[in-house]
Amino acid sequence: MEREIIYKNSIDSDLIIKISLEDESAKEIIASAYRKILYRYNGNVSTVIRELSIPRQSFYNKLRKYGIDLKTIRKR
């Protein structure tokens, strides 16, 4: 399955990356993106979901799917 990931970079242009979600490296890229935004906001889920414009439950599902431990991120 192919999906598009849209990342808004610092110069306000959209970078669209097409990846196959079956590819292990693609999953690592997505997990890394979630970790980075969590670190940026010190694990504050409310801020992250507002920034990503996704429902809270969907966000928690993604954390489980990609094996991201929110408690570890908040301890940093």
N, C-alpha and C positions, 0 to 999 in steps of 0.2 A: 504494500500500500504506500502510495506517495502522498506526502503532505507538504504544504508550504509553511515555512517558518518565516515570519516577518520580524525583523529586528530593526528597531529605530535607533540609528546611531547618532553620535553627538552633533553631526552637521545636518540633522533633520532630513536625511534622505533614507528611503527604505531599501534594505538589502533583503532580497527574497532568495531563500535557499530551498531547493527541492531535495528531499532526502527520502530514503526508504526506511520506514520505521522498523523493518525487520533486520536491518543492518545493525550489528552491535555497536559500531563506532557512532552511528547516528544516535543511538540511545545514550551513549556517553556524552555526546554534545548537548543533548537536551537536558540531561541530568546536571551537567556543568552549568548550563544557563540558569536553571532553577537555583542551584547552590549560590551562584554569583549574586543573583538578585536578593536572595535571603541574607547573604553576608552584607550586602550594601545597606539593607534596612535592619540589620542586627536581629534577624529572625522575626521581625514584626509582621505577622501574617496579614493583618488588616491593611497595612501600607502596601504590601506586595500584591495582594489580590486587587486592590484599587488601581495600582500601577498596571497590572496585567489585564484588568477588566474581565476577570473570570470569577465564577461563583466559588465561595469558600470550600464547599464540599469537593468540587472539581480539583481545586488546588491540593487538598489533602489526599485525594485519590492519586494525583500525579506524584506526590512525595512518596507514597507507598509503592507505586509502580516503579519508580526509579531508585528506591532504597535510600531515600534521604531522611536522615534523622534530625528533626527540628531541634531536639534538646541539645544535641552536639553543637549545632550552629549558634544557638542562644548562649552557650557557655563561653564562646570566644570573646 
